Amino acid sequence: MGQAKTRGPYAKTPARRAEIVRAARDSFAERGYANASLRDIAERAGITHAGLLHHFHNKDELLAEVLADRDSEDWQQGVDEVDSTDRLGPYLTELIRHHQKAPELMRLWIELATAASRPDHPAHAYFVDRYERSRAQFSDGFPDEAARFALREGISPESAAVLFQAVLNGLQLQWLIDQELDIVGPVTDFVRLLFEGNSEALPES
């Protein structure tokens, strides 16, 4: 690994912060959160240790930013790729397989989300907003009665959004406990159950 660069280490630029977050993401994924050090992250980012501390005060703050960055990427991918119900299954399959390539990040996300269930946790407001936005995005995909017809009879878009989050998070937790478990098949089956009322909306296996 090259010597840390010192150009503008105290300039709080978005580009510099993004470099640090990418470096932290790689370090957490390779070494695990407990074994990753701020000095290693600084070296990966090409910045001094003191320069990193000017942007992020500690490793906990960096972890929150790494997971928020991962969320943002997933969010944008969903917006770009899921323009109809028949794209939901393939998108979820791709998303899960992508997350399985970095199980440590998946584990850290679940641990932080659980800890943030406490109202006094620093990340509580972030997760409240995240889940609200996710539910709204899902529900907004059914703007009229014709679109709602794609859902199985009796299931509202609002209920489907809550179920969608619960199933996706729960399956990933089960996979972390047993990484031999197939969770791609079940998530595809879940999408089929949601859209059972309209055969044209079913995603292909």
PEFENSUL-V89544 format. One record per residue. N is the residue number from 1. RES is the residue in three letters. PHI is phi in radians with two decimals (none if undefined). Layout:
n->N res->RES phi->PHI
n->N res->RES phi->PHI
This chain:
n->1 res->MET phi->none
n->2 res->GLY phi->-1.24
n->3 res->GLN phi->-1.16
n->4 res->ALA phi->-1.08
n->5 res->LYS phi->-1.46
n->6 res->THR phi->-2.02
n->7 res->ARG phi->-1.16
n->8 res->GLY phi->0.91
n->9 res->PRO phi->-1.18
n->10 res->TYR phi->-1.83
n->11 res->ALA phi->-1.46
n->12 res->LYS phi->-1.43
n->13 res->THR phi->-1.66
n->14 res->PRO phi->-1.00
n->15 res->ALA phi->-1.13
n->16 res->ARG phi->-1.15
n->17 res->ARG phi->-1.07
n->18 res->ALA phi->-1.12
n->19 res->GLU phi->-1.09
n->20 res->ILE phi->-1.16
n->21 res->VAL phi->-1.11
n->22 res->ARG phi->-1.09
n->23 res->ALA phi->-1.13
n->24 res->ALA phi->-1.15
n->25 res->ARG phi->-1.07
n->26 res->ASP phi->-1.12
n->27 res->SER phi->-1.16
n->28 res->PHE phi->-1.11
n->29 res->ALA phi->-1.17
n->30 res->GLU phi->-1.43
n->31 res->ARG phi->-1.86
n->32 res->GLY phi->1.50
n->33 res->TYR phi->-1.10
n->34 res->ALA phi->-1.11
n->35 res->ASN phi->-1.59
n->36 res->ALA phi->-1.28
n->37 res->SER phi->-2.03
n->38 res->LEU phi->-1.13
n->39 res->ARG phi->-1.17
n->40 res->ASP phi->-1.11
n->41 res->ILE phi->-1.10
n->42 res->ALA phi->-1.07
n->43 res->GLU phi->-1.12
n->44 res->ARG phi->-1.08
n->45 res->ALA phi->-1.46
n->46 res->GLY phi->1.22
n->47 res->ILE phi->-2.45
n->48 res->THR phi->-1.30
n->49 res->HIS phi->-1.05
n->50 res->ALA phi->-1.11
n->51 res->GLY phi->-1.14
n->52 res->LEU phi->-1.09
n->53 res->LEU phi->-1.15
n->54 res->HIS phi->-1.24
n->55 res->HIS phi->-1.62
n->56 res->PHE phi->-2.32
n->57 res->HIS phi->-1.34
n->58 res->ASN phi->-2.78
n->59 res->LYS phi->-1.23
n->60 res->ASP phi->-1.07
n->61 res->GLU phi->-1.13
n->62 res->LEU phi->-1.17
n->63 res->LEU phi->-1.05
n->64 res->ALA phi->-1.04
n->65 res->GLU phi->-1.23
n->66 res->VAL phi->-1.07
n->67 res->LEU phi->-1.25
n->68 res->ALA phi->-1.15
n->69 res->ASP phi->-1.16
n->70 res->ARG phi->-1.11
n->71 res->ASP phi->-1.03
n->72 res->SER phi->-1.10
n->73 res->GLU phi->-1.10
n->74 res->ASP phi->-1.08
n->75 res->TRP phi->-1.05
n->76 res->GLN phi->-1.15
n->77 res->GLN phi->-1.08
n->78 res->GLY phi->-1.11
n->79 res->VAL phi->-1.06
n->80 res->ASP phi->-1.28
n->81 res->GLU phi->-1.76
n->82 res->VAL phi->-1.74
n->83 res->ASP phi->-1.87
n->84 res->SER phi->-2.80
n->85 res->THR phi->-1.10
n->86 res->ASP phi->-1.30
n->87 res->ARG phi->-1.65
n->88 res->LEU phi->-1.15
n->89 res->GLY phi->-1.02
n->90 res->PRO phi->-1.05
n->91 res->TYR phi->-1.12
n->92 res->LEU phi->-1.13
n->93 res->THR phi->-1.05
n->94 res->GLU phi->-1.13
n->95 res->LEU phi->-1.12
n->96 res->ILE phi->-1.09
n->97 res->ARG phi->-1.12
n->98 res->HIS phi->-1.15
n->99 res->HIS phi->-1.14
n->100 res->GLN phi->-1.17
n->101 res->LYS phi->-1.29
n->102 res->ALA phi->-2.31
n->103 res->PRO phi->-1.05
n->104 res->GLU phi->-1.13
n->105 res->LEU phi->-1.18
n->106 res->MET phi->-1.07
n->107 res->ARG phi->-1.12
n->108 res->LEU phi->-1.10
n->109 res->TRP phi->-1.10
n->110 res->ILE phi->-1.12
n->111 res->GLU phi->-1.11
n->112 res->LEU phi->-1.20
n->113 res->ALA phi->-1.08
n->114 res->THR phi->-1.17
n->115 res->ALA phi->-1.08
n->116 res->ALA phi->-1.30
n->117 res->SER phi->-1.18
n->118 res->ARG phi->-1.32
n->119 res->PRO phi->-1.01
n->120 res->ASP phi->-1.59
n->121 res->HIS phi->-1.30
n->122 res->PRO phi->-1.00
n->123 res->ALA phi->-1.65
n->124 res->HIS phi->-1.03
n->125 res->ALA phi->-1.08
n->126 res->TYR phi->-1.07
n->127 res->PHE phi->-1.24
n->128 res->VAL phi->-1.03
n->129 res->ASP phi->-1.15
n->130 res->ARG phi->-1.07
n->131 res->TYR phi->-1.19
n->132 res->GLU phi->-1.09
n->133 res->ARG phi->-1.14
n->134 res->SER phi->-1.13
n->135 res->ARG phi->-1.12
n->136 res->ALA phi->-1.14
n->137 res->GLN phi->-1.08
n->138 res->PHE phi->-1.13
n->139 res->SER phi->-1.12
n->140 res->ASP phi->-1.16
n->141 res->GLY phi->-1.32
n->142 res->PHE phi->-2.19
n->143 res->PRO phi->-1.29
n->144 res->ASP phi->-2.53
n->145 res->GLU phi->-1.11
n->146 res->ALA phi->-1.10
n->147 res->ALA phi->-1.23
n->148 res->ARG phi->-1.12
n->149 res->PHE phi->-1.10
n->150 res->ALA phi->-1.14
n->151 res->LEU phi->-1.35
n->152 res->ARG phi->-1.02
n->153 res->GLU phi->-0.99
n->154 res->GLY phi->1.66
n->155 res->ILE phi->-1.78
n->156 res->SER phi->-1.49
n->157 res->PRO phi->-1.00
n->158 res->GLU phi->-1.16
n->159 res->SER phi->-1.16
n->160 res->ALA phi->-1.05
n->161 res->ALA phi->-1.13
n->162 res->VAL phi->-1.15
n->163 res->LEU phi->-1.10
n->164 res->PHE phi->-1.01
n->165 res->GLN phi->-1.15
n->166 res->ALA phi->-1.10
n->167 res->VAL phi->-1.17
n->168 res->LEU phi->-1.11
n->169 res->ASN phi->-1.19
n->170 res->GLY phi->-1.13
n->171 res->LEU phi->-1.14
n->172 res->GLN phi->-1.17
n->173 res->LEU phi->-1.10
n->174 res->GLN phi->-1.07
n->175 res->TRP phi->-1.17
n->176 res->LEU phi->-1.10
n->177 res->ILE phi->-1.31
n->178 res->ASP phi->-2.41
n->179 res->GLN phi->-1.37
n->180 res->GLU phi->-1.55
n->181 res->LEU phi->-1.30
n->182 res->ASP phi->-1.46
n->183 res->ILE phi->-1.97
n->184 res->VAL phi->-1.21
n->185 res->GLY phi->-1.04
n->186 res->PRO phi->-1.08
n->187 res->VAL phi->-1.21
n->188 res->THR phi->-1.17
n->189 res->ASP phi->-1.08
n->190 res->PHE phi->-1.08
n->191 res->VAL phi->-1.06
n->192 res->ARG phi->-1.10
n->193 res->LEU phi->-1.12
n->194 res->LEU phi->-1.10
n->195 res->PHE phi->-1.91
n->196 res->GLU phi->-1.07
n->197 res->GLY phi->-1.26
n->198 res->ASN phi->-2.41
n->199 res->SER phi->-1.04
n->200 res->GLU phi->-1.24
n->201 res->ALA phi->-1.57
n->202 res->LEU phi->-1.22
n->203 res->PRO phi->-1.28
n->204 res->GLU phi->-1.34
n->205 res->SER phi->-1.22
